[in-house]
Amino acid sequence: MPDVNDSQFKIRKVKSAMSVNAVKKPIFVGELVVYMDTPEEARVIEIDCRYELNTTANSCTCCTYRFGSRRDPKFQCRHMAAVRKVMNGEVTVESE
């Protein structure tokens, strides 16, 4: 049994809470709406519904990421940053 103070245990606990509360629900992150399809994958949509992008914490289908990651392998687009905020519990589902 892991020690409750172990940081890996805390991360797993947050991810499991995120997956129950956030999967398949819209989460607003600034001008983006994040729909977590699974605990690791999301669809990110611009607030004006122009584009729906498949996004994870490490990749995105937007052209900004495709071109930016060629120049800098550590590049992160704003869609990836939004998904990471949801995955880390920084942004949660608004109460109804």
GIPESUL-V287536 format. One record per backbone hydrogen bond with DSSP energy under -1.0 kcal/mol. NH is the residue of the N-H (numbers start at 1). CO is the residue of the C=O. Records with the same first field share a line. If there is no record, write none. Layout:
# GIPESUL-V287536
NH = CO + CO
This chain:
# GIPESUL-V287536
6 = 3
10 = 6
11 = 7
12 = 8
13 = 9
14 = 10
15 = 11
16 = 12
17 = 13
18 = 14
19 = 15
20 = 16
21 = 17
22 = 18
24 = 36
25 = 22
27 = 34
29 = 32
32 = 29
33 = 45
34 = 27
35 = 43
37 = 41
38 = 41
42 = 55
43 = 35
44 = 53
45 = 33
46 = 51
47 = 31
49 = 46
53 = 44
55 = 42
56 = 59
61 = 54
66 = 62
67 = 63
68 = 64
69 = 65
71 = 67
72 = 68
75 = 72
81 = 77
82 = 78
83 = 79
84 = 80
85 = 81
86 = 82
87 = 83
88 = 84
89 = 86
90 = 85
91 = 85
